Amino acid sequence: MTKRNKLDDSENVLPLDLLISHEGNMYELTCAAIKRAAQINLAGDEDLEKNYGRVVSVAIKQILTKKVEYRLEE
């Protein structure tokens, strides 16, 4: 049985303050995160290892921190 390292506040995988203060449409954010998570799953990402392989959390964090931007297709 392995013991997981506990993350301190500066290393949170998901920035809860940004998620709570997000003023955009949560449905759009969710759809963008799902698509980004699929991209990360296929291609990988440098943020995965330092975030314990949490693909969806990394995707949401990248969108909220504007590392990755999304747009709606019409």
N, C-alpha and C positions, 0 to 999 in steps of 0.2 A: 504494500500500500504506500503510495507516494503522498507527500504533504505538499499542498500548493502554497506558493508564496503569497502572502497577503499584499495587495496593492495599497500604496499610500495614496492620499488625495491627489498628489501631483501626477500620478500615473494612471488615473482612472481611464479605463478603456472607453467608456461612454461619458462624454461631458454633460452631466445632468443639468448643469446651469444653462447650457446652450439649448438643450432639449426643452426645458421648462420655459425658457424665454422665447422660443421659436414662435414667431408671429405668423408664419405662413400656414398654408393648408397642410394639415397632418397627413391626409390621404395622399397628397402629392409627395410629401417627404417619404412616406412608407413605400410608395411605388418606386421612387427613385432609389431608395435603399435596397429594395429587392433586386432591381436591375444591376445596381453597383455590386451587390454581394455575389450575384451570378458571374459578373466580370472578374471579380477577385478570385472566386473559386476556380475559374478556368485559367486565368493568367497569373495568379499569385500577386502579392504586393509586399513591399518592404515592411509595412506596418504590422503584418500578421504575426511575425515572430515575437515582437515586443508586446503584443496584445494577446498572447496565449492562443493564437489561432482562431479567435472569435471573429468570424467573417462578417456577420451581420453588424456587430458592434463597430467594427472597423469601417464598414460602409457608411453607417449613420454618422460616425465621427467625421469622416472625410467630407461628407455633405454639409454638416453643421459648421465645420471649421473652414468651409469654402476651398478645401484642397481639391475637391471635385465639384463641378457645377452641373446642374441639370436644367433641361428645358423641356417644355411640353411639346409633343408632336401633335399636329392637327390632322 
